[in-house]
Amino acid sequence: MTLATRLTAVAVVLSTTFSAAWAGENCVAVGEVHSAVARHGVDMAGLLRQTVESEVAKIDPAKTVGKRRAIVSVSLLQMGPSASNTSLDTCRVVATVRDANKGALLATLEGDAKMTHETKRELSTDLTMMRSAVQGFVTRLPEALTE
């Protein structure tokens, strides 16, 4: 298989994937998702993707009418005790927003969440913090799409 054939196949797969994501009125598709945070037996990147897709789907279509299509790539950078306060957990999510047609970087958005804990950490606490951090950047997405 030639390089051109491979690139064409990749382009078809990507366009099909993102077209499905844009099937509704939303003009934001979730692209790459990465987690620098590891939990034994837990797919943190998968949970992050589900959370981002769920929150992006909640964006009011009226806020994105006439705006460019974009791909959001997300990284979970931190989830754990704060460096300055061990009874305070911190979660940080960073997202890059790029134009779906041109690939140009439109914005870099961050979402942060903090939560106090008393004893041991639980996955439900991590998920609550993750959702709050994701909501923090998703609320600013429509503004990032302005041409």
C-alpha positions in Angstrom: 0.0 0.0 0.0 1.5 3.4 -1.0 1.8 6.3 1.4 -0.8 8.2 -0.6 -3.3 5.4 -0.3 -2.6 5.1 3.5 -3.1 8.9 4.0 -6.3 8.8 2.0 -7.6 5.9 4.1 -6.8 7.8 7.3 -8.5 10.9 6.0 -11.6 8.9 5.2 -11.7 7.4 8.7 -11.2 10.7 10.4 -13.8 12.5 8.3 -16.3 9.7 8.9 -15.6 9.8 12.7 -15.9 13.6 12.9 -19.0 13.7 10.6 -20.7 11.3 13.0 -19.8 13.6 15.9 -21.3 16.6 14.0 -24.5 14.7 13.0 -26.4 16.9 15.5 -26.4 20.7 15.7 -23.2 20.8 17.7 -20.1 22.0 15.8 -17.5 20.6 18.3 -16.1 17.1 17.9 -13.8 15.4 20.5 -10.5 14.4 19.0 -7.5 13.1 20.9 -7.8 12.4 24.6 -4.9 11.7 26.9 -4.5 11.1 30.6 -1.2 11.7 32.5 -3.1 10.3 35.5 -3.1 6.6 36.1 -5.4 4.6 38.4 -4.9 0.8 38.7 -7.5 -1.0 36.6 -9.2 2.2 35.5 -9.2 3.6 31.9 -8.8 7.3 32.9 -8.5 8.4 29.2 -11.7 6.6 28.4 -13.5 8.2 31.4 -12.2 11.6 30.3 -13.5 11.0 26.8 -16.9 10.0 28.0 -17.0 13.1 30.3 -15.9 15.5 27.6 -18.4 14.1 25.0 -21.2 14.3 27.5 -20.5 17.9 28.4 -19.9 19.0 24.8 -23.3 17.5 23.9 -24.9 19.8 26.5 -23.6 23.0 24.7 -26.6 25.1 23.7 -26.7 24.9 19.9 -27.9 28.6 19.8 -24.5 29.5 21.2 -22.7 27.9 18.3 -24.9 28.8 15.3 -22.8 30.1 12.5 -19.6 29.4 14.2 -16.8 27.3 12.7 -16.5 23.6 13.3 -13.7 22.6 15.8 -12.0 19.6 17.1 -11.2 19.6 20.8 -8.2 17.5 22.1 -8.1 17.1 25.9 -5.5 16.1 28.5 -6.0 15.2 32.1 -2.8 16.6 33.6 -3.3 16.4 37.3 -5.5 14.7 39.8 -4.4 14.3 43.4 -3.3 16.1 46.5 -2.5 19.7 46.1 1.2 20.5 46.7 0.4 23.2 49.3 -2.5 21.4 51.1 -2.6 17.6 51.4 -6.2 17.6 52.4 -7.2 19.3 49.1 -7.3 17.4 45.9 -6.8 19.2 42.6 -7.8 18.2 39.1 -6.5 20.0 36.0 -7.7 19.4 32.4 -6.3 21.2 29.4 -7.9 21.4 26.0 -6.7 22.6 22.7 -9.3 23.8 20.2 -8.5 23.7 16.5 -10.3 24.6 13.3 -11.7 21.4 11.8 -11.1 22.5 8.2 -7.7 24.3 8.5 -6.2 22.7 11.5 -5.3 26.1 13.0 -5.1 26.4 16.7 -8.0 28.5 18.0 -7.6 28.4 21.7 -6.1 26.6 24.7 -8.5 26.2 27.5 -8.1 25.0 31.1 -10.5 23.6 33.6 -9.6 23.2 37.3 -11.4 21.7 40.2 -10.6 21.4 43.8 -12.2 19.2 46.5 -11.3 18.5 50.1 -11.1 14.9 51.3 -11.0 13.5 54.8 -9.4 10.0 54.4 -8.8 7.9 51.4 -9.5 8.9 47.8 -12.3 7.2 45.8 -13.0 6.9 42.1 -16.3 8.7 42.6 -14.5 11.7 44.0 -12.1 11.7 41.0 -15.0 11.5 38.6 -16.7 14.4 40.3 -13.6 16.5 40.1 -13.0 15.5 36.5 -16.5 16.5 35.5 -16.2 19.9 37.2 -12.8 20.6 35.5 -14.2 19.6 32.1 -17.3 21.9 32.7 -14.8 24.7 33.4 -13.4 24.7 29.9 -16.5 23.5 28.0 -18.4 26.7 29.2 -15.8 28.7 27.3 -15.9 26.7 24.1 -18.5 28.7 22.2 -16.4 31.9 22.7 -13.4 30.1 21.3 -15.3 29.3 18.1 -15.9 32.9 17.2 -14.4 33.8 13.9 
